[in-house]
Amino acid sequence: MSRKDFLKEVDNESRRLKASRNSKKGMWHYLASSVSVGWLVVIPAFGGAYLGRYLDKRFNTGGFWTLSLMVAGMVAGIFWIWYSGMGRGGKLK
């Protein structure tokens, strides 16, 4: 990479960063982000609880599978958020 290309790339990146700092995000943006994060945790948790309830009825194990799979679903949802970048200040891919 030549010096000229490098300086051009640095200049483009600095303009992009300045534009992102100057953009004012409103309440609706933050509300939509928090709802998205909520659903990314709720859906796997309900899925785990549903599967656990089925296994509990089938094998007559009380509430063991329901609770275990619901917690596993919550952990999976939180990991999904972290892995996709939303938990590190990034945007969801």
C-alpha positions, 0 to 999 in steps of 0.5 A, a space after each residue: 500500500 502506498 503512502 498516498 493510498 494509506 492517507 486516503 484510507 485514513 482520511 475516509 475512516 476519520 470522516 466516517 467516524 466524525 459522521 457517526 459521532 455527529 449523528 443524533 439518534 432519537 428515542 425510537 432508535 434506542 427503544 427499537 434496539 432494546 426491544 431487539 435485545 429483549 426478543 433475542 433473549 426471550 425467544 430462545 428462553 421460551 423455546 427452551 421452556 416449551 421443549 423442556 415442558 414436552 420432555 417433562 411430560 414425556 418422561 415425568 421428571 417434574 420441572 427439571 427439563 423446563 427450568 434447565 432448558 429455559 436457562 440454557 435458552 437465556 444463556 444462548 440468547 445472551 451469547 448470541 447478542 454478545 457474539 453478534 457484537 451488540 453487547 460490545 457496542 456494535 450493531 447487530 449483524 
